[in-house]
Amino acid sequence: MTSVRPQENLNPSDIAREQFNIAADLLKLDESMRAILSVPKRQLLVSIPVKMDNGIVKVFEGFRVQYNVARGPAKGGIRYHPDVNLDEVKALAAWMTWKCATVGIPYGGGKGGIRVDPHTMSQGELERMTRRYAVEIAPIIGAHIDIPAPDVYTNEQTMAWIMDTISMMSGGVQLGIVTGKPISLGGSLGRAEATARGCQFTIREACKVLGINLNGARVAVQGFGNAGSIAARLLHEDGAKIIAVSDTKGGIFNPNGFDPAAVLKFKEETGSVVGFKDTDRITNADLLTLDCDILVPAALENQINLDNAHLIKARIVAEAANGPVTPGADRVLFEKGIFDIPDILANAGGVTVSYFEWVQDQYGFFWTDKEVNQYLEKTMVKAFHEVYEKAKQFKVHLRTGAYCLAVERVAEATRVRGIFP
Ligand code: NAD
């Protein structure tokens, strides 16, 4: 992988603050509003004792942060990872605030996590840890307060355990307490594909404004998991030529393109995309700098940084992953005229369909796949053009355009609500 130059400060809290400050300066936010929007509303730190299968009790550290709830209940995932810490959760909660505001869904931003390596635990241990965490954060979550969802190394089973725990404690069925639930438990059709589909809609709009024909456009996708593999399939269905994809084991390349559905089947059988027929093996670093029209980073953060930004040849970068482009690289891409669709827009399809799930749970009335996708398209296309216009207004790149739009919306909601008491 590419190494990141030491002069780049990649502390997530610092990056989040810098992105906010750039927008706040452009919007000429007054000091009081800056002070309110610069800090999380609420931060909860909990200890989670879990009786392990061998009878020993281990205590894990858990977090839940609500960054801002001016526009609606806090919304954001729960991450199980050994590197989770309060600083990271705060930054992720801030990003959720700006993401929800960018696409105009009536949520604030939150995030949670447990500092743990879930791969070392049995299902029973994971269930006990999740249920105890749910109880510890129960005082501050709720369908109209804060609605968690899956994130790194959590999934629909995790959400089902949280929903059940809170339901048992309250004596009623609490469908709206979390999203990303199984379909059998109030989940939404279309949720599994939503992030990639939202990304596809923003790429279509970017192609329109740039005069690029998506049919035949050459696409490289870094990361072949939920977001990346589905984005590759959907863009292929739009006629794009998928010329490279990668996973942790490396990448594959064929300038004439290949069928991403066949690659997914191959990956399911062999554990990697590497070795797929009629392709050359490339590294993840090579993939990022390929001559292509559209680059979709869909794996990890900080992949495009000051080391490689000047080598990027794509005309469009669509950030399916969270934080794949560093602030330093942002400036380089902008100067090179590369159209970077920022994460808070490009991957907001996931939280948008989470919102649809919550709406359906409130109504107890569920939509078809087609209806979910139509509403998603409407939301993403509208958000894309609002961000594009903001960026043009301030003569900035799309990320700052999105931040200006989002910060303005949150500031306005905060202003009209006033300061309590
Ligand atoms: P995932 O675990 O399903 O897939 C991740 C993929 O990236 C895997 O194929 C993995 O092999 C690959 N990968 C990991 N390290 C890599 C590396 N160093 N180089 C190349 N590939 C590597 O995860 P996902 O749900 O697809 O999420 C991917 C990104 O998208 C994350 O940044 C996530 O935060 C973001 N995202 C996902 C969703 C969603 O709904 N799934 C929503 C918003 C944002």
Residues whose N, C-alpha, C, O or C-beta is under 5 A from the ligand:
A	BS01	NAD	T195 Q222 G223 F224 G225 N226 A227 G228 S246 D247 T248 N284 A298 A299 L300 A320 A321 N322 N347 G350
